[in-house]
Amino acid sequence: MGAVVADDVGMGRKERPHGFVSYAQEDKGMVKRLLTDLRPLVFNGLVADFWADPAADYGQAWSREVAEKIASADVFIVCISPAYLASEYRYTTEMPAIRSRHASGHGLILPVVLKPCILWDTFSDFVSMPIVHARLKPISRWSPMEGGYHAAADQIKNKILRWQGMPAPPEPQSDPLPPERPLTYPVLPYKGPFRLSDEAIKGALNQYFEQRYAKTSDEAIKGALSQYIEQRDTKANA
């Protein structure tokens, strides 16, 4: 994918930060779309460039190039998705290098959640984006998705401005990630000999997990499912 680079235009600062985009190849299309919304940051002089690994070859020369780009980067956009979290290379090579750069005081880490993930606490000590109504909302969950790309790019811009000590709008607040706990299922009422079909059970559980993802309280979820089961029982026994 290469780098998005601008000539000496914009604010005229002697040193502009260099950006590095970490992502899984399966998400290349979404990352390319996000970079489209980030191009104005380069053209306006806020960032010198955004380098996104084209991954044409996974040989030693490629690994050296990635290491060099990380070592010289200042802003790290980490595009999180199931494919990203499943990549051994990201875990063993890129993530430690990015964190090391940040720990040395030379890197700003900006996680962007592209798709819902089973585990997205890899960078839980950083505020992920995009955020809407004080909640994290993966870009793939936006309708239309263009709104997610715009929100992520705007929030990235504001974080870079604040990082550089420049005026920026207030940062949106995100609900903290819930603590890890065993997954519990709602206790459903059972009335009479009626038995739910497999499809009905799947539908109910899908609804349950969708609401869990939206951080609806367990009590509200149990109530909704109880009402669902009662309606099915009433129809079956009529």
C-alpha positions as CSV (number, residue, x, y, z in Angstrom):
1,M,0.0,0.0,0.0
2,G,3.0,2.3,0.6
3,A,3.0,5.7,2.0
4,V,0.7,8.8,1.6
5,V,3.2,11.6,1.4
6,A,2.9,15.4,0.9
7,D,5.4,18.0,-0.2
8,D,6.5,20.8,2.0
9,V,3.0,22.3,2.4
10,G,0.7,23.2,5.3
11,M,1.8,24.5,8.6
12,G,5.5,24.8,7.8
13,R,6.8,23.0,10.9
14,K,10.4,21.8,10.5
15,E,9.6,18.3,11.8
16,R,6.2,16.6,11.2
17,P,5.5,13.2,12.8
18,H,5.6,10.1,10.6
19,G,2.7,7.7,10.7
20,F,2.8,3.9,10.7
21,V,-0.3,1.8,10.0
22,S,-0.4,-1.7,11.5
23,Y,-3.1,-3.9,10.1
24,A,-3.9,-7.4,8.8
25,Q,-3.8,-8.1,5.1
26,E,-7.4,-9.4,5.3
27,D,-8.4,-5.8,6.2
28,K,-6.5,-4.1,3.4
29,G,-9.7,-2.7,1.8
30,M,-10.9,-1.1,5.0
31,V,-7.5,0.3,5.8
32,K,-7.2,1.8,2.3
33,R,-10.5,3.5,2.8
34,L,-9.5,4.9,6.2
35,L,-6.3,6.3,4.7
36,T,-8.4,8.2,2.2
37,D,-9.9,10.1,5.1
38,L,-6.5,10.6,6.6
39,R,-4.9,12.2,3.5
40,P,-6.0,15.7,4.4
41,L,-3.8,15.4,7.6
42,V,-0.8,15.0,5.3
43,F,-1.7,17.7,2.8
44,N,-2.4,20.2,5.6
45,G,1.0,19.5,7.2
46,L,-0.2,17.9,10.4
47,V,1.6,14.6,9.6
48,A,4.5,14.0,7.2
49,D,3.2,10.7,5.9
50,F,1.3,7.5,6.7
51,W,3.1,4.3,5.9
52,A,1.0,1.2,5.4
53,D,2.8,-2.0,4.8
54,P,2.1,-3.3,1.3
55,A,3.3,-6.8,2.3
56,A,4.1,-7.8,-1.3
57,D,6.8,-10.1,0.2
58,Y,7.2,-11.6,3.6
59,G,10.9,-12.2,3.3
60,Q,13.8,-10.8,5.4
61,A,14.0,-7.6,3.4
62,W,10.3,-6.9,4.1
63,S,10.8,-7.5,7.8
64,R,13.8,-5.1,7.9
65,E,11.8,-2.5,6.1
66,V,8.9,-2.8,8.6
67,A,11.3,-2.6,11.5
68,E,12.9,0.5,10.1
69,K,9.6,2.2,9.5
70,I,8.5,1.4,13.1
71,A,11.8,2.8,14.5
72,S,11.3,6.1,12.6
73,A,7.6,6.5,13.2
74,D,5.9,8.8,15.7
75,V,2.2,8.0,15.3
76,F,1.0,4.4,15.2
77,I,-2.5,3.6,13.9
78,V,-3.3,0.1,14.9
79,C,-6.3,-1.3,13.0
80,I,-7.8,-4.0,15.2
81,S,-10.0,-6.9,13.8
82,P,-10.3,-10.6,14.3
83,A,-7.7,-11.2,11.6
84,Y,-5.3,-8.8,13.2
85,L,-5.6,-10.4,16.6
86,A,-5.1,-13.8,14.9
87,S,-1.8,-12.8,13.3
88,E,1.2,-14.3,15.0
89,Y,3.5,-11.8,13.3
90,R,1.5,-8.9,14.7
91,Y,1.7,-10.3,18.2
92,T,5.4,-11.4,18.2
93,T,6.9,-8.6,16.1
94,E,4.9,-5.5,15.3
95,M,3.0,-5.1,18.6
96,P,6.1,-5.4,20.9
97,A,8.1,-3.0,18.6
98,I,5.2,-0.4,18.6
99,R,4.9,-0.6,22.4
100,S,8.6,-0.3,22.8
101,R,8.5,2.9,20.7
102,H,5.7,4.2,22.8
103,A,7.4,3.3,26.1
104,S,10.5,5.3,25.0
105,G,8.4,8.4,24.8
106,H,8.5,8.6,21.0
107,G,5.3,7.1,19.9
108,L,1.6,7.9,20.0
109,I,-0.6,4.7,19.7
110,L,-4.0,5.1,18.2
111,P,-6.1,1.9,18.1
112,V,-8.9,1.9,15.5
113,V,-11.4,-1.1,15.8
114,L,-12.4,-2.1,12.3
115,K,-14.6,-5.1,13.2
116,P,-16.0,-6.6,16.5
117,C,-13.4,-8.9,18.1
118,I,-13.6,-11.6,20.7
119,L,-10.5,-10.2,22.3
120,W,-9.8,-6.6,21.8
121,D,-7.9,-5.8,25.0
122,T,-4.5,-5.9,23.3
123,F,-4.4,-2.2,23.5
124,S,-6.9,-1.7,26.3
125,D,-4.7,0.8,28.0
126,F,-5.3,3.2,25.1
127,V,-8.6,4.7,24.1
128,S,-9.8,3.0,21.0
129,M,-11.8,4.6,18.2
130,P,-14.2,5.4,16.7
131,I,-16.4,6.5,19.6
132,V,-20.0,7.7,19.4
133,H,-22.3,8.6,22.3
134,A,-19.5,7.7,24.7
135,R,-19.2,4.1,23.3
136,L,-16.8,2.4,21.1
137,K,-18.4,1.4,17.8
138,P,-16.3,-0.7,15.3
139,I,-16.3,0.8,11.8
140,S,-18.1,-2.2,10.3
141,R,-21.1,-1.6,12.6
142,W,-21.7,1.9,11.2
143,S,-24.5,2.4,8.7
144,P,-23.4,3.7,6.4
145,M,-19.8,2.7,7.1
146,E,-18.6,6.1,5.8
147,G,-19.6,7.6,9.1
148,G,-17.3,5.3,10.9
149,Y,-14.3,6.2,8.7
150,H,-15.0,9.9,9.1
151,A,-15.4,9.6,12.9
152,A,-12.1,7.6,13.2
153,A,-10.2,10.0,11.0
154,D,-11.5,13.0,12.9
155,Q,-10.7,11.5,16.3
156,I,-7.2,10.6,15.0
157,K,-6.7,14.2,13.9
158,N,-7.7,15.6,17.3
159,K,-5.5,13.2,19.2
160,I,-2.5,14.1,17.1
161,L,-3.3,17.8,17.7
162,R,-3.5,17.3,21.5
163,W,-0.3,15.2,21.4
164,Q,1.5,18.1,19.7
165,G,0.2,20.6,22.2
166,M,-2.1,22.3,19.7
167,P,-5.8,23.3,20.2
168,A,-8.3,20.6,19.6
169,P,-11.9,19.9,20.4
170,P,-12.6,18.0,23.7
171,E,-11.9,14.3,23.5
172,P,-15.0,12.0,23.4
173,Q,-15.2,9.8,26.5
174,S,-15.5,6.0,26.1
175,D,-17.1,3.6,28.5
176,P,-14.3,1.5,30.1
177,L,-14.1,-2.0,28.9
178,P,-16.0,-4.4,31.2
179,P,-13.8,-6.6,33.4
180,E,-13.3,-10.1,32.3
181,R,-15.8,-12.5,33.8
182,P,-17.3,-15.9,33.0
183,L,-20.0,-15.8,30.4
184,T,-23.4,-16.3,32.0
185,Y,-26.7,-17.1,30.3
186,P,-30.1,-15.8,31.3
187,V,-32.4,-18.0,33.2
188,L,-35.4,-18.6,31.0
189,P,-38.9,-19.6,32.1
190,Y,-40.2,-23.0,31.0
191,K,-43.9,-23.5,30.9
192,G,-45.7,-26.6,29.8
193,P,-44.5,-29.3,27.4
194,F,-43.7,-26.8,24.6
195,R,-40.1,-27.0,23.4
196,L,-38.5,-24.3,21.4
197,S,-37.1,-25.2,18.0
198,D,-33.4,-24.9,17.4
199,E,-33.9,-21.9,15.1
200,A,-35.8,-20.1,17.8
201,I,-33.1,-20.8,20.4
202,K,-30.4,-19.6,17.9
203,G,-32.5,-16.4,17.3
204,A,-32.9,-15.8,21.0
205,L,-29.2,-16.3,21.7
206,N,-28.2,-14.1,18.8
207,Q,-30.4,-11.3,20.2
208,Y,-28.9,-11.9,23.6
209,F,-25.3,-11.5,22.4
210,E,-26.1,-8.5,20.2
211,Q,-27.4,-6.8,23.3
212,R,-24.5,-7.9,25.4
213,Y,-22.2,-6.3,22.8
214,A,-24.2,-3.1,23.1
215,K,-23.6,-3.2,26.9
216,T,-27.3,-3.6,27.7
217,S,-27.6,-4.7,31.3
218,D,-28.0,-8.4,32.0
219,E,-31.4,-7.8,33.7
220,A,-32.7,-6.0,30.6
221,I,-31.5,-8.9,28.4
222,K,-33.2,-11.5,30.6
223,G,-36.4,-9.5,30.6
224,A,-36.4,-9.3,26.8
225,L,-35.7,-13.0,26.4
226,S,-38.3,-14.0,29.0
227,Q,-40.9,-12.0,27.1
228,Y,-39.9,-13.7,23.8
229,I,-40.2,-17.2,25.3
230,E,-43.6,-16.3,26.9
231,Q,-45.0,-15.2,23.6
232,R,-43.8,-18.3,21.9
233,D,-45.4,-20.5,24.7
234,T,-48.7,-18.6,24.3
235,K,-48.8,-19.2,20.6
236,A,-47.9,-22.9,21.0
237,N,-50.5,-23.6,23.7
238,A,-53.3,-21.6,22.0
